[in-house]
Amino acid sequence: MTAVTAASVAGDRTARMALVATDPAKSDAKLKSLGITQLVSEFSTPLTNEPLRTDNLSNGAAKITGKLVLPGETFSLTDALGPITTAAGFNDAWVIVEGEHVQGVGGGLSQLSTTTFNAAYLAGFQDVEHTPHSEWFTRYPEGREATLYAGSIDMKFKNTAPTGVLLRSWIEAGRLHVAIWGTPYWAVESTTSARSNVVAPTTVHSASPTCTRQSAGNPGFSVTVTRRVLLGGALKETTSRTTRYNPQNAIVCDPPTGKG
């Protein structure tokens, strides 16, 4: 640093630097010692026909690929993605904000959240934080999906295995994939209940300035997902979570009312 400072005010602006050999922070030997040897779990979800949304997913997949999660560490999807901005290469696409379908930067990244959540779920890792969508979409498993909203909603899991894990994500054959590599440790059994308290969609009128017309979709319902985590054939944990989805009502946009 001294040589650079001196060169900044010298006539030829040349600094002579000595090269010092150092070991890389993550050497091959270090990675091998973490037990990252084989596929632990993988999950995929189908893409939609929205190119900008798919581009967001491709960008997000590249950002989480190569992320290393050490034993006992917690992975945060929003941290891994970095700023979800147009400057970071994300597009405007459809998101749900307070029950309305509107355009927002990074639209579609909830699919990456859902796919990553399921890969971690099937690996047996601890669910630290996830928030289901308010509505159910057929591309996701009932009761096993996670939305994402930078600054307020994250998806986190804790690596509860004694070995490190490495994430990889990619798009292939019309699907988004997330794979977790490491050493298989936990065995997972998952069951999903039948739907209950089913409510058919209806028609709703809205005078919101951001209203977007939509057709009726899936019904609202409750569903319970139960996961059993085993080690060496012995049951170590059983967790159940019930999710309630709102019906996807038909939306009719009325002219905004105002005082004459």
C-alpha positions in Angstrom: 0.0 0.0 0.0 2.9 2.3 0.7 4.3 1.7 -2.8 1.0 2.6 -4.3 0.7 5.8 -2.3 4.2 6.9 -3.3 3.5 6.1 -7.0 0.4 8.3 -7.0 2.6 11.4 -6.7 5.6 10.2 -8.6 6.5 11.1 -12.1 6.1 7.7 -13.8 3.2 6.5 -11.5 4.7 3.0 -11.3 4.5 0.9 -8.1 6.5 -2.3 -7.6 4.5 -4.9 -5.7 5.8 -8.2 -4.3 3.7 -11.3 -5.0 3.0 -13.5 -2.0 1.6 -17.0 -2.4 -1.4 -17.8 -0.2 -3.7 -20.8 0.1 -7.3 -20.2 -1.3 -9.9 -19.6 1.4 -11.8 -22.7 0.1 -9.3 -25.2 -1.2 -10.3 -28.6 -2.7 -9.1 -30.3 0.5 -11.2 -28.0 2.6 -14.4 -28.6 0.5 -13.8 -32.4 0.6 -13.5 -32.2 4.4 -16.9 -30.7 4.6 -18.4 -33.9 3.2 -19.9 -32.4 0.0 -19.8 -35.6 -2.0 -23.2 -36.4 -3.4 -26.8 -35.3 -4.1 -28.8 -34.9 -0.9 -32.1 -33.6 -2.3 -33.6 -32.0 -5.3 -36.9 -30.3 -6.2 -38.3 -28.7 -9.3 -41.4 -26.6 -10.2 -42.8 -25.8 -13.7 -42.3 -22.4 -15.3 -45.1 -20.2 -16.5 -45.3 -18.6 -20.0 -44.0 -15.2 -18.7 -40.5 -14.5 -20.2 -39.7 -11.7 -17.8 -40.6 -13.8 -14.8 -38.5 -16.7 -16.2 -35.6 -14.3 -16.6 -35.9 -13.3 -13.0 -35.8 -16.9 -12.0 -32.7 -17.6 -14.2 -31.0 -14.6 -12.5 -31.9 -15.8 -9.1 -30.8 -19.3 -9.8 -27.4 -18.1 -10.8 -27.0 -16.1 -7.6 -27.7 -19.0 -5.2 -25.7 -21.5 -7.2 -22.4 -22.2 -5.3 -23.7 -21.0 -2.0 -22.1 -23.0 0.8 -23.9 -23.6 4.1 -21.8 -24.9 6.9 -23.1 -27.2 9.7 -25.2 -25.1 12.0 -25.4 -22.2 9.7 -28.7 -20.6 8.5 -29.2 -19.9 4.8 -31.2 -16.7 3.9 -32.6 -16.5 0.4 -32.8 -12.7 0.4 -29.2 -12.4 1.6 -28.1 -14.9 -1.2 -30.0 -13.0 -3.9 -28.6 -9.6 -2.8 -30.5 -6.4 -3.8 -33.6 -7.3 -5.8 -33.4 -4.2 -8.1 -33.4 -3.4 -11.8 -29.7 -2.5 -11.4 -29.1 -6.1 -10.2 -30.8 -7.4 -13.4 -34.3 -8.1 -12.1 -37.4 -7.3 -14.2 -40.9 -6.2 -13.3 -43.3 -9.1 -13.2 -46.5 -10.2 -11.4 -46.5 -10.2 -7.6 -49.2 -10.3 -4.9 -49.3 -7.2 -2.7 -52.1 -7.0 -0.1 -54.2 -9.4 -2.1 -53.8 -7.6 -5.4 -51.9 -8.9 -8.4 -49.6 -6.1 -9.4 -46.2 -5.6 -11.2 -43.2 -5.5 -9.0 -39.4 -5.8 -9.4 -38.3 -9.4 -9.0 -41.8 -10.9 -9.6 -41.6 -14.7 -9.7 -38.8 -15.1 -7.2 -41.3 -16.7 -4.9 -41.0 -19.7 -7.1 -37.3 -19.9 -6.3 -38.2 -19.5 -2.7 -40.7 -22.4 -2.9 -38.3 -24.6 -4.8 -35.4 -24.0 -2.4 -37.7 -24.5 0.6 -38.8 -27.9 -0.7 -35.2 -29.0 -1.4 -34.3 -28.1 2.2 -37.5 -29.7 3.5 -36.7 -33.0 1.8 -33.1 -32.8 3.1 -34.5 -32.7 6.7 -33.1 -29.3 7.5 -34.7 -27.0 10.1 -37.4 -24.6 8.8 -36.3 -21.3 10.3 -38.6 -19.0 8.3 -41.1 -19.3 5.5 -44.4 -17.7 4.7 -47.0 -19.4 2.5 -48.8 -17.5 -0.3 -52.2 -16.1 0.5 -53.5 -18.1 -2.6 -52.6 -21.5 -3.8 -51.1 -22.0 -7.3 -51.2 -25.4 -9.0 -47.5 -25.3 -9.8 -46.7 -25.7 -6.1 -47.3 -28.5 -3.6 -50.2 -27.7 -1.2 -49.0 -26.5 2.1 -45.4 -26.7 1.0 -44.6 -23.3 -0.7 -43.0 -20.1 0.4 -43.5 -16.5 -0.9 -40.7 -13.9 -0.9 -40.7 -10.1 -0.5 -37.5 -8.2 -0.1 -37.3 -6.3 3.2 -40.2 -8.1 4.9 -40.6 -11.8 3.9 -37.6 -14.2 3.7 -37.1 -17.9 3.4 -34.5 -19.4 5.7 -33.3 -22.9 6.6 -30.7 -24.2 9.0 -28.2 -26.9 8.1 -28.7 -29.4 10.9 -26.5 -32.0 9.3 -22.8 -32.5 10.5 -21.5 -31.8 7.0 -21.6 -28.8 4.8 -24.0 -28.4 1.9 -23.7 -26.7 -1.5 -26.6 -25.3 -3.4 -27.1 -25.5 -7.2 -30.0 -24.1 -9.2 -30.8 -24.1 -12.9 -33.6 -24.0 -15.5 -34.1 -27.0 -17.8 -37.0 -28.5 -19.8 -39.5 -25.9 -18.6 -38.8 -26.3 -14.9 -36.8 -24.6 -12.2 -34.5 -26.9 -10.3 -32.8 -26.6 -6.9 -30.4 -29.3 -5.7 -28.6 -29.6 -2.4 -25.2 -31.4 -2.4 -23.5 -32.8 0.7 -23.7 -36.1 2.5 -27.2 -37.6 3.1 -27.9 -37.6 6.8 -31.6 -37.3 7.6 -34.4 -39.4 6.2 -37.7 -37.6 5.6 -41.3 -38.8 5.4 -43.9 -36.3 4.4 -47.7 -36.5 4.3 -50.4 -34.1 3.2 -53.9 -34.1 4.5 -57.1 -33.8 2.5 -58.4 -30.3 2.0 -60.9 -28.9 4.5 -63.1 -25.9 4.8 -63.2 -25.5 1.0 -64.6 -22.2 -0.2 -65.4 -21.7 -3.9 -64.2 -18.5 -5.6 -66.7 -15.7 -6.2 -66.7 -12.4 -8.0 -65.3 -9.3 -6.3 -65.6 -5.7 -7.5 -62.7 -3.3 -6.9 -62.3 0.4 -7.4 -58.6 0.3 -6.5 -56.4 2.4 -8.9 -54.1 -0.6 -9.1 -56.9 -3.1 -9.8 -56.1 -5.8 -12.4 -59.0 -7.8 -13.8 -58.7 -11.6 -13.3 -60.8 -14.7 -13.8 -61.8 -17.0 -11.0 -59.2 -19.6 -10.1 -58.6 -22.1 -7.4 -60.8 -22.5 -4.3 -59.8 -21.5 -0.8 -59.1 -24.3 1.6 -57.0 -25.5 4.6 -54.4 -28.3 4.4 -52.0 -29.8 6.9 -48.6 -31.1 6.0 -46.7 -33.4 8.4 -43.0 -34.1 8.2 -41.2 -37.0 10.1 -37.4 -36.7 10.3 -35.5 -39.9 11.0 -31.9 -40.8 11.7 -30.7 -44.4 11.3 -34.4 -45.5 11.3 -35.2 -43.7 14.6 -37.7 -40.9 14.7 -36.1 -37.7 15.8 -38.8 -35.0 15.0 -42.4 -34.7 13.9 -43.8 -31.3 12.8 -47.2 -30.4 11.4 -48.2 -27.1 9.9 -51.7 -26.1 8.7 -52.0 -23.5 5.9 -55.1 -21.6 5.0 -55.5 -20.4 1.4 -57.9 -17.7 0.2 -60.0 -18.4 -2.9 -58.8 -16.9 -6.2 -61.8 -14.7 -6.8 -62.8 -13.2 -10.1 -61.9 -9.5 -10.0 -64.0 -6.9 -11.7 -62.4 -3.4 -11.9 -64.9 -0.6 -11.3 -64.3 3.0 -12.2 -62.8 4.8 -9.1 -65.5 6.8 -7.3 -64.9 10.5 -6.5 -66.7 13.5 -5.2 -68.3 15.7 -7.9 
